[in-house]
């Protein structure tokens, strides 16, 4: 697989203009949602989820001032991170993570959003210690019954958070969740806000709430999200992965 620009991709100047326009639109949506919620846009971290898009888009976004990058597949993220190693980027791994991929992800990711079981905590800790890095980890909370989307049950969050906080090489950052498909995201994000409030009683520094994507960022902001994972609204429709 290569992260180079696929055949038929727009010229760099044209693509930069597309991304700049999309970024301005997303920032406008964030500002409006923050105004409605009585929040400061500076409280929000915008993560560009660049899955299926080339490293050249990451570079263009970095040139536009967006340096938080999210990926959900190790086999795509690893070469892309290597190709962009000269840039001051923060890499977020946001997809479901197999235990046997923990060592690879720990070599480049700065934040892992999808920690949902104790075996993964152990694997990430071992990998982080081995590589001499510190990984910030978020507990992924399940807000529906779709097991294929990952996530720990809300009742299991405290024990998992404690395990991350106590593990070598890991730092507990907070929570992540994905809204249920085909349902109003607002009640789900309200439940997530309640879980986050309970978490902060024992871990006051675990303040990250990673929630909100292209279609539901307004509801996520209304419910206290701190990190938004935006793909389509920034980069356009997903492309076929180039191999």
C-alpha positions in Angstrom: 0.0 0.0 0.0 1.2 3.5 -0.7 0.1 6.8 0.8 0.9 8.7 -2.3 -1.7 10.7 -4.2 -4.1 8.4 -6.1 -4.6 8.6 -9.8 -7.0 11.3 -10.7 -6.4 13.3 -7.5 -6.6 17.1 -7.8 -3.5 19.2 -8.2 -1.9 20.3 -4.9 -3.0 23.9 -5.2 -6.6 22.9 -6.1 -6.6 20.4 -3.2 -5.2 22.9 -0.8 -8.0 25.3 -1.7 -10.6 22.5 -1.2 -9.3 21.6 2.2 -9.0 25.3 3.2 -12.7 25.8 2.3 -13.8 22.7 4.2 -11.7 23.6 7.2 -13.3 27.1 7.3 -16.7 25.5 7.1 -16.0 23.1 9.9 -14.5 25.8 12.1 -17.6 27.8 11.4 -19.9 25.0 12.6 -17.8 24.6 15.7 -18.0 28.3 16.5 -21.7 28.3 16.1 -22.2 25.2 18.2 -20.0 26.6 20.9 -21.9 29.9 20.9 -25.2 28.0 21.3 -23.7 25.9 24.2 -22.0 28.9 25.9 -18.6 27.4 25.3 -15.3 28.8 24.0 -14.1 27.2 20.7 -10.6 27.2 22.2 -11.8 24.3 24.4 -12.2 22.1 21.3 -9.4 20.0 19.6 -10.2 19.3 16.0 -8.8 15.9 14.8 -8.6 15.4 11.0 -9.4 11.7 10.4 -7.5 11.1 7.2 -8.2 7.4 6.6 -8.1 6.4 2.9 -6.6 9.8 2.1 -2.9 10.3 1.2 0.0 11.7 3.2 -0.1 14.7 0.8 -3.4 15.7 2.4 -1.9 15.5 5.9 0.8 17.8 4.7 -1.7 20.3 3.2 -3.7 20.3 6.4 -0.6 20.8 8.5 0.2 23.8 6.3 -3.3 25.1 7.1 -2.5 24.8 10.8 -4.3 21.5 11.6 -1.8 19.2 13.2 -4.0 16.6 15.0 -4.4 13.6 12.8 -6.5 10.5 13.3 -6.3 7.1 11.7 -8.2 3.9 12.3 -6.1 1.2 10.5 -2.6 0.4 11.5 -1.6 -0.8 8.1 -2.5 2.6 6.6 -1.5 4.8 9.6 2.0 3.4 10.1 3.5 4.3 6.7 1.6 7.6 6.6 3.1 8.6 10.0 6.5 7.6 8.8 6.1 9.7 5.6 5.1 12.7 7.7 7.7 12.2 10.4 9.2 15.6 9.7 6.0 17.4 10.6 5.0 18.5 14.2 1.9 16.2 14.3 0.0 14.5 17.0 -1.2 11.1 15.8 -4.5 9.7 17.2 -5.4 6.1 16.7 -9.2 6.1 16.7 -10.2 2.7 15.3 -10.8 -0.7 16.9 -7.4 -2.1 18.0 -6.4 -5.7 18.0 -4.1 -6.7 20.8 -1.5 -8.1 18.3 -1.3 -4.6 16.7 -0.6 -2.8 20.0 3.2 -2.8 19.6 3.0 -1.4 16.1 0.5 1.3 17.1 2.5 2.3 20.2 5.5 3.0 17.9 3.9 6.1 16.3 0.5 7.0 18.0 0.5 9.7 20.7 -3.1 9.1 21.7 -5.1 5.8 21.5 -8.9 6.5 21.6 -10.2 2.9 21.5 -9.1 1.1 24.7 -12.0 -1.1 25.7 -10.6 -4.2 27.5 -8.0 -5.0 30.0 -5.9 -7.2 27.7 -5.4 -4.2 25.4 -4.2 -2.1 28.4 -1.6 -4.7 29.2 -0.5 -5.0 25.5 -0.2 -1.2 25.1 1.6 -0.8 28.4 4.2 -3.5 27.4 4.7 -1.9 24.0 5.0 1.6 25.4 7.5 0.6 28.0 9.5 -1.4 25.4 9.7 1.6 23.1 10.3 4.2 25.8 7.2 6.2 25.0 4.2 7.4 26.9 0.8 6.8 25.3 -2.2 8.8 26.3 -5.2 6.4 26.4 -8.9 6.9 26.3 -11.5 4.4 27.4 -13.9 3.8 24.6 -17.4 3.7 26.0 -20.2 1.7 24.2 -23.3 3.8 23.8 -25.3 1.1 22.0 -25.4 -2.7 21.6 -23.4 -2.9 18.4 -20.4 -5.0 19.6 -18.6 -4.7 16.2 -18.1 -1.0 17.0 -16.2 -1.7 20.2 -16.4 0.0 23.5 -16.7 -1.0 27.2 -20.0 -1.0 29.0 -20.4 2.2 31.2 -20.3 0.0 34.3 -16.9 -1.3 33.3 -15.3 2.1 32.7 -14.0 2.8 36.2 -12.0 -0.5 36.5 -10.6 0.0 33.0 -9.7 3.6 33.7 -7.9 2.5 36.9 -5.9 -0.1 35.0 -4.7 2.5 32.5 -3.8 5.0 35.2 -1.7 2.3 37.0 0.0 0.9 33.9 3.5 1.7 33.0 4.0 3.8 29.9 0.3 4.8 29.8 -1.5 8.0 30.8 -5.3 8.1 31.3 -6.7 10.9 29.1 -10.4 10.4 29.4 -13.2 8.8 27.3 -14.2 8.3 23.7 -17.5 7.2 22.2 -19.3 6.9 18.9 -23.0 7.8 18.7 -25.4 4.9 17.8 -26.1 4.5 14.1 -29.5 5.7 13.0 -30.5 7.3 16.3 -30.5 10.8 17.8 -27.0 11.3 19.0 -27.9 13.8 21.8 -29.2 11.3 24.4 -26.2 9.1 23.8 -23.8 12.0 24.2 -25.7 13.0 27.4 -25.0 9.5 28.8 -21.4 9.9 27.8 -21.2 13.2 29.7 -22.5 11.5 32.8 -19.9 8.7 32.5 -17.2 11.4 32.1 -18.4 13.3 35.2 -18.2 10.1 37.3 -14.7 9.3 35.9 -13.4 12.7 36.9 -14.3 12.1 40.5 -11.5 9.6 40.8 -9.3 10.9 37.9 -9.7 14.7 37.8 -7.1 15.1 35.1 -8.8 12.7 32.7 -10.7 15.5 31.0 -10.8 14.4 27.4 -14.2 13.6 25.9 -13.6 12.4 22.3 -17.0 12.5 20.7 -18.6 14.0 17.6 -17.9 13.4 13.9 -19.0 15.1 10.7 -22.7 14.5 11.2 -23.1 15.1 14.9 -20.4 17.5 16.1 -23.0 20.0 17.2 -24.7 17.6 19.6 -21.3 16.5 20.9 -20.2 20.0 21.7 -23.5 20.6 23.4 -22.7 17.7 25.7 -19.2 18.7 26.6 -17.0 17.1 24.0 -13.4 18.3 24.0 -12.1 16.4 20.9 -13.9 16.1 17.6 -13.0 13.4 15.0 -13.8 14.9 11.6 -13.3 13.1 8.4 -15.8 13.5 5.6 -16.6 17.2 6.4 -12.9 18.0 6.0 -11.6 15.7 3.4 -14.7 14.7 1.4 -16.1 11.3 0.6 -13.9 8.3 1.4 -11.6 7.1 -1.4 -10.8 3.5 -2.2 -7.6 2.6 -0.4 -4.7 2.6 -2.8 -2.6 -0.6 -2.6 
